[in-house]
Amino acid sequence: PPKPDGTAFPLLELPNVLVTPHLGASTDEAQEKAGVSVAKSVRLALGGELVPDAVNVAGGVIDPYVRPGIPLVEKLGQIFSALAHSPLTSLDVEVHGELNQYDVKVLKLAALKGVFTNVVSETVSYVNAPLLAEQRGIESRLLVDDQSDEYRNVITLRGALSDGSQLSVSGTLTGTKQTEKLVGINDHPLELPIEKHHIVMLYTDRPGIVAVYGQKFGEAGINIAGMQIARRQAGGQALSVLTVDSPVPDELLDEVRSAIQADLFRQIEITES
C-alpha cells in the first residue's frame, strides 16, 4: 500500500517478499546507502550471482582477493562431476596458499554449486546447493593450508565415490588477468586454461596414440586448440586433456575411445553461471 505521501512500493505486495527494517540506517544518508546496497543485492540475485549478505547464504564476508576464485571453483565442480563415474559420497574442498588469509567459506558453496549444476534438473543456487548435498547424503568439508608448492594458491576438490574410488581436480588463477587454469586431475600435474569444451582421456602410454586421436578429430573437423599430457612414469597411464573449439558428437567420442583403448574418456562442457 502507498505511504501517506503517496509513494507506492509494489515490491512489498509480492507474497514471496519478506522485508525487515535496516536498523542501522538512522539518518537520511545512511538510509540512502542502505537502499543502494539492497538494490545491488537484488541485481546480483536476478543475475544468478552470489549475494554474500543474504541471510540464507552461509558464505561469510567475501574479500575482493577471494571473489575471482568463486567462478573458478564452480568450474572445477563441473569438471569433477563430468569425470565422476559413480555417485559422490563425500567432498573435501582444499584451499592451499595465500587465500587462507581471508574467509574462504564461500568456496565450499561454489564447489557444491558447480558439482550439481549439470547433474540435477532443478536450478542450482548458492542457497540450495548445500541442501542438495544433504539430501543425497554427501558430506562436505573445507580444508585450508597456508602452503602451496608451485602456485600462490591452488584449490582442489577431492571426493570419494560410491564405488570406493577417489577423484580430485585442482585449479588456480594466474597472471594479472587471473586466468582460470586446470592444474591437476587425480594428482596428474597439468596447466591448461579452462575453456568451454574439453576432452579428458586416460590410456596406457605408448607411441602413436596422439597421432591416432589427432587424426580422427581432424578428419571430423574438430579443431584441437590446446592440449596437455601428463604421466607419472614411462609406460604407465597417460592423462590427456584437450581443449576443442566445438562439442564432439557422441559417435566420434565412441570411435576415438575404442581406437585408443581408453580407460577413461569424458567430454566436459562448462556451463557459465
ABEGO torsion letter per residue (X at the ends): XBBAAGBBBAAAABAABBBBBBAABABAAAAAAAAAAAAAAAAAAAAGBBBAABAABBAEBBBAAAAAAAAAAAAAAAAAAAABABBBABBBBBBBEAAAABBAAAAAAAAAAAAAAAABABBBBAAAAAAAAAAAGBBBBBBBBABBAABABBBBBBBBBAAGBBBBBBBBBBEAAGBBBBABBGGBBBBBBBBABBBBBBBBBBBGAAAAAAAAAAAAGBBBABBBBBBABBGBBBBBBBBBABBBBAAAAAAAAAAAGBABBBBBBBBBX
